[in-house]
Amino acid sequence: MGHIKQTRSGRWQLTLVNKLLPKGRTWLTFDSEPEAQTYSSQAEKWLAAGLVPPELADPTPRDRAEL
């Protein structure tokens, strides 16, 4: 389930907690609350289906070497 809150800077922070996510949780920042809500509902659908959204997947060791 996603939790959305406004930060001091005025941006919106989404916290997703799920055992499928790398390290069990992730934080994302958005410019508006509707953006955060939309992303949260999409990500929750992926996670409910047992899939990790591609942009939240842990990078492979090869990807880390390229960073």
LOFI-147863 format. One record per residue: residue number from 1; x, y negated, z of N, C-alpha, C in turn. Coordinates in Angstrom, 2 decimals. Layout:
residues N
<atom resi="NUM" n_east="X" n_north="Y" n_up="Z" ca_east="X" ca_north="Y" ca_up="Z" c_east="X" c_north="Y" c_up="Z"/>
...
END
This chain:
residues 67
<atom resi="1" n_east="0.83" n_north="1.18" n_up="0.00" ca_east="0.00" ca_north="0.00" ca_up="0.00" c_east="0.88" c_north="-1.24" c_up="0.00"/>
<atom resi="2" n_east="0.47" n_north="-2.25" n_up="-0.73" ca_east="1.24" ca_north="-3.48" ca_up="-0.81" c_east="0.76" c_north="-4.52" c_up="0.19"/>
<atom resi="3" n_east="1.72" n_north="-5.23" n_up="0.73" ca_east="1.42" ca_north="-6.32" ca_up="1.65" c_east="1.98" c_north="-7.60" c_up="1.03"/>
<atom resi="4" n_east="1.13" n_north="-8.62" n_up="0.91" ca_east="1.53" ca_north="-9.87" ca_up="0.26" c_east="1.51" c_north="-10.99" c_up="1.29"/>
<atom resi="5" n_east="2.59" n_north="-11.79" n_up="1.28" ca_east="2.63" ca_north="-12.96" ca_up="2.17" c_east="3.36" c_north="-14.09" c_up="1.45"/>
<atom resi="6" n_east="3.07" n_north="-15.31" n_up="1.88" ca_east="3.72" ca_north="-16.48" ca_up="1.30" c_east="4.98" c_north="-16.77" c_up="2.10"/>
<atom resi="7" n_east="6.07" n_north="-17.05" n_up="1.38" ca_east="7.33" ca_north="-17.36" ca_up="2.03" c_east="7.42" c_north="-18.86" c_up="2.30"/>
<atom resi="8" n_east="8.43" n_north="-19.24" n_up="3.05" ca_east="8.62" ca_north="-20.68" ca_up="3.36" c_east="8.84" c_north="-21.51" c_up="2.10"/>
<atom resi="9" n_east="9.44" n_north="-20.89" n_up="1.08" ca_east="9.71" ca_north="-21.62" ca_up="-0.16" c_east="8.45" c_north="-21.81" c_up="-1.01"/>
<atom resi="10" n_east="7.35" n_north="-21.17" n_up="-0.60" ca_east="6.11" ca_north="-21.30" ca_up="-1.36" c_east="5.89" c_north="-20.17" c_up="-2.34"/>
<atom resi="11" n_east="6.85" n_north="-19.28" n_up="-2.47" ca_east="6.69" ca_north="-18.14" ca_up="-3.36" c_east="5.95" c_north="-17.04" c_up="-2.61"/>
<atom resi="12" n_east="5.60" n_north="-15.97" n_up="-3.29" ca_east="4.83" ca_north="-14.87" ca_up="-2.71" c_east="5.66" c_north="-13.60" c_up="-2.70"/>
<atom resi="13" n_east="5.72" n_north="-12.96" n_up="-1.55" ca_east="6.52" ca_north="-11.75" ca_up="-1.38" c_east="5.59" c_north="-10.54" c_up="-1.26"/>
<atom resi="14" n_east="5.86" n_north="-9.53" n_up="-2.07" ca_east="5.12" ca_north="-8.28" ca_up="-2.04" c_east="6.02" c_north="-7.22" c_up="-1.43"/>
<atom resi="15" n_east="5.52" n_north="-6.52" n_up="-0.42" ca_east="6.24" ca_north="-5.41" ca_up="0.18" c_east="5.48" c_north="-4.14" c_up="-0.16"/>
<atom resi="16" n_east="6.16" n_north="-3.19" n_up="-0.82" ca_east="5.57" ca_north="-1.90" ca_up="-1.13" c_east="6.25" c_north="-0.84" c_up="-0.28"/>
<atom resi="17" n_east="5.45" n_north="0.01" n_up="0.34" ca_east="5.97" ca_north="1.09" ca_up="1.17" c_east="5.40" c_north="2.40" c_up="0.63"/>
<atom resi="18" n_east="6.30" n_north="3.31" n_up="0.24" ca_east="5.89" ca_north="4.61" ca_up="-0.27" c_east="7.09" c_north="5.53" c_up="-0.24"/>
<atom resi="19" n_east="6.89" n_north="6.78" n_up="0.09" ca_east="8.02" ca_north="7.71" ca_up="0.18" c_east="8.68" c_north="7.96" c_up="-1.17"/>
<atom resi="20" n_east="8.01" n_north="7.67" n_up="-2.27" ca_east="8.59" ca_north="7.86" ca_up="-3.60" c_east="9.60" c_north="6.76" c_up="-3.97"/>
<atom resi="21" n_east="9.50" n_north="5.62" n_up="-3.32" ca_east="10.38" ca_north="4.50" ca_up="-3.63" c_east="11.78" c_north="4.74" c_up="-3.08"/>
<atom resi="22" n_east="12.80" n_north="4.21" n_up="-3.76" ca_east="14.15" ca_north="4.30" ca_up="-3.20" c_east="14.17" c_north="3.64" c_up="-1.82"/>
<atom resi="23" n_east="14.68" n_north="4.34" n_up="-0.85" ca_east="14.76" ca_north="3.89" ca_up="0.54" c_east="13.38" c_north="3.71" c_up="1.19"/>
<atom resi="24" n_east="12.32" n_north="4.15" n_up="0.53" ca_east="10.99" ca_north="4.14" ca_up="1.13" c_east="10.23" c_north="2.84" c_up="1.07"/>
<atom resi="25" n_east="10.89" n_north="1.75" n_up="0.73" ca_east="10.19" ca_north="0.45" ca_up="0.63" c_east="10.98" c_north="-0.48" c_up="-0.29"/>
<atom resi="26" n_east="10.27" n_north="-1.45" n_up="-0.81" ca_east="10.91" ca_north="-2.45" ca_up="-1.66" c_east="10.18" c_north="-3.78" c_up="-1.52"/>
<atom resi="27" n_east="10.90" n_north="-4.85" n_up="-1.76" ca_east="10.35" ca_north="-6.21" ca_up="-1.69" c_east="10.52" c_north="-6.86" c_up="-3.05"/>
<atom resi="28" n_east="9.47" n_north="-7.54" n_up="-3.49" ca_east="9.49" ca_north="-8.27" ca_up="-4.76" c_east="8.94" c_north="-9.66" c_up="-4.52"/>
<atom resi="29" n_east="9.41" n_north="-10.64" n_up="-5.29" ca_east="8.97" ca_north="-12.01" ca_up="-5.12" c_east="8.31" c_north="-12.51" c_up="-6.40"/>
<atom resi="30" n_east="7.22" n_north="-13.24" n_up="-6.25" ca_east="6.45" ca_north="-13.75" ca_up="-7.38" c_east="6.17" c_north="-15.23" c_up="-7.19"/>
<atom resi="31" n_east="5.90" n_north="-15.92" n_up="-8.29" ca_east="5.60" ca_north="-17.35" ca_up="-8.24" c_east="4.19" c_north="-17.64" c_up="-7.75"/>
<atom resi="32" n_east="3.26" n_north="-16.69" n_up="-7.96" ca_east="1.88" ca_north="-16.94" ca_up="-7.55" c_east="1.28" c_north="-15.69" c_up="-6.89"/>
<atom resi="33" n_east="0.26" n_north="-15.92" n_up="-6.08" ca_east="-0.40" ca_north="-14.81" ca_up="-5.41" c_east="-1.10" c_north="-13.88" c_up="-6.40"/>
<atom resi="34" n_east="-1.78" n_north="-14.40" n_up="-7.44" ca_east="-2.41" ca_north="-13.48" ca_up="-8.40" c_east="-1.41" c_north="-12.56" c_up="-9.09"/>
<atom resi="35" n_east="-0.21" n_north="-13.10" n_up="-9.39" ca_east="0.84" ca_north="-12.26" ca_up="-9.98" c_east="1.20" c_north="-11.11" c_up="-9.05"/>
<atom resi="36" n_east="1.38" n_north="-11.42" n_up="-7.78" ca_east="1.74" ca_north="-10.41" ca_up="-6.78" c_east="0.63" c_north="-9.37" c_up="-6.64"/>
<atom resi="37" n_east="-0.62" n_north="-9.82" n_up="-6.63" ca_east="-1.75" ca_north="-8.91" ca_up="-6.50" c_east="-1.86" c_north="-7.98" c_up="-7.71"/>
<atom resi="38" n_east="-1.66" n_north="-8.53" n_up="-8.89" ca_east="-1.73" ca_north="-7.73" ca_up="-10.11" c_east="-0.64" c_north="-6.67" c_up="-10.11"/>
<atom resi="39" n_east="0.59" n_north="-7.09" n_up="-9.79" ca_east="1.69" ca_north="-6.13" ca_up="-9.78" c_east="1.46" c_north="-5.06" c_up="-8.71"/>
<atom resi="40" n_east="0.97" n_north="-5.46" n_up="-7.56" ca_east="0.71" ca_north="-4.53" ca_up="-6.46" c_east="-0.29" c_north="-3.45" c_up="-6.89"/>
<atom resi="41" n_east="-1.37" n_north="-3.85" n_up="-7.51" ca_east="-2.37" ca_north="-2.86" ca_up="-7.92" c_east="-1.83" c_north="-1.93" c_up="-9.00"/>
<atom resi="42" n_east="-1.02" n_north="-2.44" n_up="-9.93" ca_east="-0.42" ca_north="-1.60" ca_up="-10.96" c_east="0.57" c_north="-0.61" c_up="-10.34"/>
<atom resi="43" n_east="1.41" n_north="-1.09" n_up="-9.45" ca_east="2.41" ca_north="-0.24" ca_up="-8.82" c_east="1.73" c_north="0.83" c_up="-7.96"/>
<atom resi="44" n_east="0.67" n_north="0.47" n_up="-7.27" ca_east="-0.04" ca_north="1.44" ca_up="-6.44" c_east="-0.67" c_north="2.54" c_up="-7.28"/>
<atom resi="45" n_east="-1.13" n_north="2.21" n_up="-8.49" ca_east="-1.67" ca_north="3.24" ca_up="-9.39" c_east="-0.57" c_north="4.21" c_up="-9.81"/>
<atom resi="46" n_east="0.60" n_north="3.70" n_up="-10.15" ca_east="1.74" ca_north="4.56" ca_up="-10.50" c_east="2.09" c_north="5.48" c_up="-9.34"/>
<atom resi="47" n_east="2.21" n_north="4.90" n_up="-8.15" ca_east="2.61" ca_north="5.68" ca_up="-6.98" c_east="1.56" c_north="6.72" c_up="-6.60"/>
<atom resi="48" n_east="0.29" n_north="6.38" n_up="-6.74" ca_east="-0.79" ca_north="7.33" ca_up="-6.45" c_east="-0.74" c_north="8.52" c_up="-7.40"/>
<atom resi="49" n_east="-0.25" n_north="8.29" n_up="-8.62" ca_east="-0.11" ca_north="9.37" ca_up="-9.60" c_east="1.19" c_north="10.16" c_up="-9.39"/>
<atom resi="50" n_east="1.97" n_north="9.78" n_up="-8.39" ca_east="3.22" ca_north="10.49" ca_up="-8.10" c_east="4.39" c_north="10.01" c_up="-8.93"/>
<atom resi="51" n_east="4.28" n_north="8.83" n_up="-9.50" ca_east="5.34" ca_north="8.26" ca_up="-10.35" c_east="5.87" c_north="6.97" c_up="-9.75"/>
<atom resi="52" n_east="7.15" n_north="6.73" n_up="-9.96" ca_east="7.75" ca_north="5.47" ca_up="-9.53" c_east="7.77" c_north="4.53" c_up="-10.74"/>
<atom resi="53" n_east="7.27" n_north="3.31" n_up="-10.60" ca_east="7.35" ca_north="2.37" ca_up="-11.72" c_east="8.80" c_north="2.25" c_up="-12.20"/>
<atom resi="54" n_east="9.04" n_north="2.27" n_up="-13.50" ca_east="10.41" ca_north="2.28" ca_up="-14.02" c_east="11.29" c_north="1.15" c_up="-13.48"/>
<atom resi="55" n_east="10.73" n_north="-0.03" n_up="-13.29" ca_east="11.54" ca_north="-1.16" ca_up="-12.80" c_east="11.92" c_north="-1.01" c_up="-11.33"/>
<atom resi="56" n_east="11.29" n_north="-0.06" n_up="-10.62" ca_east="11.61" ca_north="0.15" ca_up="-9.21" c_east="12.45" c_north="1.40" c_up="-8.97"/>
<atom resi="57" n_east="12.67" n_north="2.17" n_up="-10.02" ca_east="13.45" ca_north="3.41" ca_up="-9.88" c_east="14.89" c_north="3.09" c_up="-9.52"/>
<atom resi="58" n_east="15.48" n_north="3.97" n_up="-8.73" ca_east="16.88" ca_north="3.84" ca_up="-8.36" c_east="17.74" c_north="3.95" c_up="-9.61"/>
<atom resi="59" n_east="18.68" n_north="3.03" n_up="-9.84" ca_east="19.54" ca_north="3.15" ca_up="-11.03" c_east="20.43" c_north="4.38" c_up="-10.93"/>
<atom resi="60" n_east="20.73" n_north="4.97" n_up="-12.07" ca_east="21.61" ca_north="6.14" ca_up="-12.09" c_east="23.03" c_north="5.68" c_up="-11.79"/>
<atom resi="61" n_east="23.92" n_north="6.60" n_up="-11.39" ca_east="25.30" ca_north="6.20" ca_up="-11.12" c_east="25.95" c_north="5.48" c_up="-12.32"/>
<atom resi="62" n_east="25.59" n_north="5.89" n_up="-13.54" ca_east="26.14" ca_north="5.22" ca_up="-14.73" c_east="25.69" c_north="3.76" c_up="-14.76"/>
<atom resi="63" n_east="24.41" n_north="3.50" n_up="-14.45" ca_east="23.90" ca_north="2.12" ca_up="-14.44" c_east="24.64" c_north="1.28" c_up="-13.41"/>
<atom resi="64" n_east="24.93" n_north="1.85" n_up="-12.25" ca_east="25.62" ca_north="1.10" ca_up="-11.21" c_east="27.03" c_north="0.72" c_up="-11.66"/>
<atom resi="65" n_east="27.69" n_north="1.60" n_up="-12.41" ca_east="29.05" ca_north="1.33" ca_up="-12.88" c_east="29.05" c_north="0.15" c_up="-13.86"/>
<atom resi="66" n_east="27.95" n_north="0.01" n_up="-14.59" ca_east="27.88" ca_north="-1.07" ca_up="-15.58" c_east="27.57" c_north="-2.41" c_up="-14.94"/>
<atom resi="67" n_east="27.09" n_north="-2.42" n_up="-13.70" ca_east="26.76" ca_north="-3.68" ca_up="-13.03" c_east="27.98" c_north="-4.36" c_up="-12.63"/>
END
